[in-house]
Amino acid sequence: MAIEVRPASVFEDLRAVLGPKSPGANVCWCLSYRIPSKLNNELRGPARGEYVAELCRADLAPGVLAYDGDEPVGWAAIAPRADTSFARNRKIPHVDDLPVWSLWCVRIRPGHRKQGISHALIAGAVAFAREHGAAAVEAYPLDNGDAKVDLTMAYAGLRKNFERAGFTKSADTTSVLAGHPRILMRLDLR
């Protein structure tokens, strides 16, 4: 299996990874950290997908997709931290004033997990940020050690996967997800 990672500019491919089974469902669509909470709460059902479709048509894609051949099998959300709610998040600190990019969600489609796709997505997201001038990439994964993580909450990623990609721990956070602390990890691209 050769996984290729590309910018998420094709909405139908992104829908295949993030979209709901029922078009009217209020799934995340990976908007929670991307847009202000008021707008996030106002967007309901199909309006959420329509908003993401607009993001896919923008000059800067909202993240990257992993493909196995022509089939989209995974997603990673990445954007300049200043353009996300992480810019104002009280639980996840700012290490310095460097204009970093945030990588906050890694999702693999059911039936494609445990095949190394998350590693390809992290590397592809870093390459995407580098291509767009990022000085560094931050992630806020779970520091779960060897403990199992509920798959619905594993979207933040796991510390060991980011370490494998060259990220190092930069700070503790006060954020907890699925009973596990989240840490701030960074990869300097300068």
Secondary structure, 3 states (H helix, E strand, C coil): CCEEEEECCCHHHHHHHHCCCCCCCCCCCCCCCCCCHHHHHHCCCHHHHHHHHHHHHCCCCCEEEEEECCEEEEEEEEEEHHHCHHHCCCCCCCCCCCCCEEEEEEEECCCCCCCCHHHHHHHHHHHHHHHCCCCEEEECCECCCCCCCCHHHHHHCEHHHHHHCCCEEEEEEEEEECCEEEEEEEEECC
